[in-house]
Amino acid sequence: MDIGCLSAFSFKFHVLLSWIFVSKLNLGTPGAMDALTISSWLIVIRQLMYIFGGRCPNTWRGSSISAFTDVLPVVKLSISYGRMLRSDLLWSQYTSCCCWGVLM
């Protein structure tokens, strides 16, 4: 419930900031980007306060070694993804070089 209220508040805050920055201060697109950045950081800061502030005691119990028990499958997946990305980039360079005669 708290996270839903946070999302609703941040949306209202974002609309208000966008209106102020774009319409009242005439900042245009940079003002809209600033409003989005500020409202996004508001969500991050408020969620960190929720987690570490003690409002929900079951969310954070401190760091422990159990956080790293199943890290090996994640590392294997990351390595295989890196290999796939590398081969895809090499293949796209090879095909563009052969098809277009241009060395990238």
C-alpha positions as CSV (number, residue, x, y, z in Angstrom):
1,M,0.0,0.0,0.0
2,D,2.8,2.4,0.8
3,I,4.5,1.9,-2.6
4,G,1.2,2.5,-4.4
5,C,0.8,5.8,-2.5
6,L,4.4,6.7,-3.3
7,S,3.7,6.1,-7.0
8,A,0.6,8.2,-7.0
9,F,2.3,11.0,-5.1
10,S,5.3,11.0,-7.4
11,F,3.0,11.1,-10.4
12,K,1.2,14.1,-9.1
13,F,4.5,15.7,-8.1
14,H,5.8,15.0,-11.6
15,V,2.8,16.6,-13.3
16,L,3.1,19.7,-11.1
17,L,6.8,20.0,-11.7
18,S,6.3,19.6,-15.5
19,W,3.7,22.3,-15.5
20,I,5.9,24.7,-13.5
21,F,9.1,24.0,-15.5
22,V,7.5,23.9,-19.0
23,S,4.6,26.4,-18.7
24,K,5.6,28.9,-16.0
25,L,9.3,29.0,-16.3
26,N,9.3,28.4,-20.1
27,L,12.1,25.9,-20.0
28,G,10.6,23.6,-22.7
29,T,12.1,20.2,-23.2
30,P,15.0,20.6,-20.8
31,G,12.4,21.6,-18.1
32,A,10.4,18.4,-18.8
33,M,13.6,16.3,-18.5
34,D,14.5,18.1,-15.3
35,A,11.0,17.4,-13.9
36,L,11.3,13.7,-14.8
37,T,14.7,13.4,-13.2
38,I,13.6,15.1,-10.0
39,S,10.4,13.0,-9.7
40,S,12.3,9.8,-10.5
41,W,14.9,10.5,-7.8
42,L,12.1,11.2,-5.4
43,I,10.9,7.7,-5.9
44,V,14.4,6.2,-5.3
45,I,15.0,8.2,-2.2
46,R,11.6,7.5,-0.7
47,Q,12.0,3.7,-1.4
48,L,15.4,3.7,0.3
49,M,13.8,5.5,3.3
50,Y,11.1,2.9,3.3
51,I,13.6,0.0,3.2
52,F,16.2,1.3,5.6
53,G,14.0,3.4,7.8
54,G,12.5,0.5,9.8
55,R,8.9,1.0,8.7
56,C,8.9,-2.5,7.3
57,P,11.1,-4.7,9.5
58,N,11.1,-7.7,7.2
59,T,12.7,-6.0,4.2
60,W,16.3,-5.4,5.3
61,R,18.2,-7.5,7.8
62,G,21.7,-6.5,6.8
63,S,24.2,-8.1,4.4
64,S,25.0,-11.7,4.8
65,I,26.9,-14.4,2.9
66,S,23.5,-16.0,1.9
67,A,23.1,-13.2,-0.7
68,F,25.9,-14.8,-2.7
69,T,24.8,-18.4,-2.5
70,D,23.3,-18.6,-6.0
71,V,25.5,-16.1,-7.8
72,L,27.3,-18.7,-10.0
73,P,24.3,-19.2,-12.4
74,V,24.1,-15.4,-12.8
75,V,27.8,-15.2,-13.7
76,K,27.5,-18.0,-16.2
77,L,24.5,-16.3,-17.8
78,S,26.4,-13.0,-18.0
79,I,29.4,-14.6,-19.6
80,S,27.3,-16.4,-22.2
81,Y,25.4,-13.2,-22.9
82,G,28.7,-11.4,-23.4
83,R,29.9,-14.1,-25.8
84,M,26.7,-13.9,-27.8
85,L,26.9,-10.1,-28.0
86,R,30.5,-10.2,-29.1
87,S,29.7,-12.8,-31.8
88,D,26.7,-10.8,-33.0
89,L,28.8,-7.6,-33.3
90,L,31.6,-9.4,-35.1
91,W,29.1,-11.0,-37.5
92,S,27.5,-7.7,-38.3
93,Q,30.9,-6.1,-39.0
94,Y,31.8,-9.1,-41.2
95,T,28.5,-8.9,-43.2
96,S,28.8,-5.2,-43.7
97,C,32.4,-5.5,-44.8
98,C,31.6,-8.3,-47.3
99,C,28.3,-6.9,-48.5
100,W,29.1,-3.3,-48.8
101,G,32.9,-3.4,-49.1
102,V,33.3,-1.0,-46.2
103,L,35.6,-1.7,-43.3
104,M,33.9,-0.6,-40.0
